[in-house]
């Protein structure tokens, strides 16, 4: 009897044989739900964005520095009746450019009088407009033009780079005095997405003349896509992580001999 040795194994805590599989199944269900919800948010965000927005590439620097040549923008599809002063819009007018969209800023709408300049400022309905989006050190008076009364249902548009932009001031001798029909507007630019400059700043200089356009749901759509991607990645990563941690927990402990 004296040569006998007794081997004892330390008890394992937690009752792994019963709680382990249950916890694993719960985790798998939750990760599956996270992936499913993430796909709904991710794909739904893209579908919503595709319905409301169109991408455009701006080929010239006429809207610099707000939008540089070659920038990729997202523009919300709108009706011409929704256009407000200060909006940067995409429109098509064959008297300006044949079969190609043009991007300019609306500075006056039907019934407004617009001229340049009063103390170096663009003037709309007798009010000098503050335009912080213009290139640094550049005054609106670079484009002097006489007072224009905008006909109902039409728009007067300028580029932010006033010196070289072929905008309404380049068409003052046309029958419409450089104005464009509201119906020609296809979309309102909301953000520069490449490079990732983000949302355009609100044109607060026009606030005293009337309500400004409210931002579209682009920010919400962006958050839906980001949240959906995070849920898909997080849910998909659960399985490999759970397996790795499970292996560590189930390694047999070394026996102690006495």
N, C-alpha and C positions, 0 to 999 in steps of 0.2 A: 504493500500500500504506500510505502514511503516514496516509491519512485513515480507515483502518479502525479501528473500535473493537471491542473484544472484551467481550462480556457474560458474566459468570460469576454463577452462582447458588450461594449457600452451601449445602453439603450438609445434608440433614436427618438428624438422628440417630434411631436407634431403629427404622428400617425400618417406618414406620407402615403401609405397604400390607399387611403380613402380620400384624403383632401387633395392630393396632387392632381389626379385626373379631373376632379370637379373644377379646381382652379384653372387647369389648362383649358377645359371646354369653355368656361366663362370668358377667359381671355381671348380664345379664338372667335367666340361670338362677337365680343366687343370690337375686336380688330376687323372682323368682317363688316360690322355695321359702320365702323369708321371709314373703311375703304368705299363702301357703297354710298355713304353720305358725301364723302369727298368727291367721288365721281359725279354725283348729281350737281354739287356746287360748281365743280370745275367745268364740266361740259355745259351746264346751264348758264354759267357766266359767259362763256364763249358764244353760246347761241344768242343770248340776250344782246351781247355786244355786236354780233354780226347783224342783228336785226336793226339796231339803232345807229350804228356807226359805220363809216367808210374810211379806209386809209387813202391818203393822197401823198404824193411826193411833190414838194414845191421846187420847181426848176430854177428859179431866179432868186436874187437877193433883194427884191423889191419890198419884202416885209421884214428885212433885217433891222434891228437885232432880234425882234420877236421870233421870227422864223428865218433861218439861214437857207441859202441855196442847198438843195439836196436833202433837207430835213424831211422826215416822214411824220405826218400828222394824222390824228384821228379827228374826224368831223362828224357831228351828229346830224343825221338826216332830219331836216325841218322843212316846214312850209314857209314860203316867202313872207306870209303874214306874221310870222313869229320873229322876224328880224328886228333888232333894236339898235340904237346908236351905240357905237363902240364895238359891235360884233365883228369878228374876223370871219368872213364868209367865203364859200366856194360857189362860184356862179359860172354860167356859160352864156356868152353873148358873142354872136358871130361878127358883130361890128368891131369887137375888140380883138378876139383871137378865134380863128376858125376851128370848131370842133375840139376845143381843149378847155379844161377848167382853169379858171383864174382865181387867185386868192388875194383879197384886199380887205381893208377895214372900212366899215360903214361909218361915216362921220355925219351924215344928215339923211333924213327920211322925208317922205312926201309932206309938203307944206312948210318945210324949214327953209331958211335963208342961210347960205354958207358963203364965207369969203375968207381971204387971207391977205393981209394980216392986221391984227390990232396989237401993238406992242409986242410983235414977234409971235403972236399966238393965233392959231386957227380960231375963227369966230363963227359960232352957230347961233342963230336967233339973237344976235347982239351980245352973246356971252363968250368970253375968252375961255378956251378949253385947255386945261392942263393935260399934257400928254407925256407921262413919264416913260412910255415905251419907245419914244423916239431915240435915235442914236445920241449918245452923249455929246453935248455941245452943239447939237443941231437944232435950229429953230424952224418952226413951221413956215416962216417967211421965205425959206428957200423956194417955195412954190407960190409966188404971188399970183392971185387970180381975182377977177372981179366978182361981185356978189352974184350968186346963182340962187334962184328960187326953185326948189326941187318939186317937180310935178307930183300930184297924188299917185300913189302906187309905184313910185320909183325911188331909187337910192343914189346917193352921191358917195363915192368910195375913193380912198387914198391908200397908198402904200406907206408903211411905217418908215421906209427909206425914201424920204421925200425928194431927194435930189435926182434920183435916176428912175423912179417908179413910173411906168406907163399906166397911169390911173385915170380918173375922171378928168383931171386937168389936161390930159393929152387929147381929150375928145370934146373939148368945150365948143368946138365949131360944128360938131355933129348936130343933127336935128333935135336930139334929146339933151343937148348941152352937157354931154358927158355922163348923164345919169343912166342907170340900169334898172330894168323892170324887177320888181320884187319876185315875180314868177321865175326869173332866171336863176334865183338862188337855189342851190341843191343841198347845201349843208352848212353848218356853223362849226368852225374849228374850235376844239376844246382843249387839245393837248398836243405837245410835241413828244412823240414816243421814240424817235430815233434821230439824234441822240436823246437820251432819257431826260429831257428838260422839264417834263411834267406839265401841269395845267397852266393855261394862259392866265395872266393876271387880269383881274376885273378892271374895266376901263372907267374908273370912278370919276374921271373928269366930266363925264356926260350925265352924272346922276341928277344934277339940278334941272336938266331938260326933260326928264321922264324916267320911267322904270328901266333898269337894265335887265338883260336876259339872265335867267337863273341857270346855274350849271346843270348839265344833264346828269344821268346816273353813272357816269364813267368811273367815278371813285368807288361807288358801291360795287360795280362790276369787277373792278380790280381786286377789291377785298374778297369777293366771292371766289375768284380764281385762285388767289393766294391761299385762302383758308382750305379750299378743296384740295389743292396740291399738298398742303401740309397734312391733311387727314389721310390722303392716299399713301403718302410716304410713311407716316407714322403707323398706320394700320398695317401696311405691308412689311414694315420692319419688325413687327411684334413677333412673328413666327420664328425667324432666326435668333432673335434675342432670347425668347423663351426657351428655345432648344439649348442654347449655350448655357444659360443659367441653370436649366434643369440638369444638364450633365454634371455641372459642378456640385449640385446638391446631392446627387445620387451616387457619387463616388464612394465606394466602401471604405470605412474607416479601418485602419490597421488594428488587428487583434492584439491584445496584451496577454501574455502568458505568465502564470504564477505557479 
